[in-house]
Amino acid sequence: MTPEELKALQKAVSKAKRVATEHASQLHDLVEDKLPAGYQELPAIAQATYDACLAWAEANAKLQAAEAN
């Protein structure tokens, strides 16, 4: 893997982590500020948070595999 490809993977992991953190923050805000009245928002925000964390985990695994080689 070229240094440019490795740097691109690092950037993708960083971006995925930022997105996951943003979704986690939205979930936290919902729990702290809107529940129980905003319970209907919970499934969509929770799923988006899960999906963002999964995307980060997959990107991070690719990066770790690339760095191990």
N, C-alpha and C positions, 0 to 999 in steps of 0.2 A: 504494500500500500504506500502510495506516495505521501509526502508530508502535506501536500495540499488536500488530499482525500481525508487524511487524519484530522486536519484542521476543520474541514467541512463537517465531519462527524462530531467533533467537539462542539462546534457551533450549533448543530442540530440538537445535541443533548442539552445544551444550555437553553435553547429556545423552548424545547419540550418541558424542561423543568420550570421555566418561567410561566408557561401556559398552565401547567399543572398547579403551580402555586396560586395563580390567579383564580382558578376554579375552586381550589381549596378555600381561598379567602371568601368567595361567594357563598360557599356552603357554610362556612363559619358564621358569616353575617346572617344568613337565613336562620340558623340555629339560635343565635344570640338575640336577634332583633325581631324576627317575624313568627316564630313558632309560639304557640300552636296554631295561630290564625292562618299562617302561610303554608300549612302542611301540604297543600296541593302542588306547591313548587318543588317540594323535596325530591320526588323521583327524577325529574328532569335534571336538576342541578347535581344530584348525586351521581347520575349516569354520566353526565358530562365530566364530572370530576374523576370518576373511575376511568373513563376513556382517556382522559389527558394523562393520568398517572400511568396507565398501561402503555401509552405512546412513549412516555419518558423511559419507562423500564425497558422497552424494546430498543429504543435508541441507545440507551446506556449499555445494554448488553452487547450491541454491535460494536460500540466504542471499546469496551473492555476486551472483547475478542480481538479487535484490530490491534490494540496496544499490547496484547499478550504475544502477538506474532513478531 
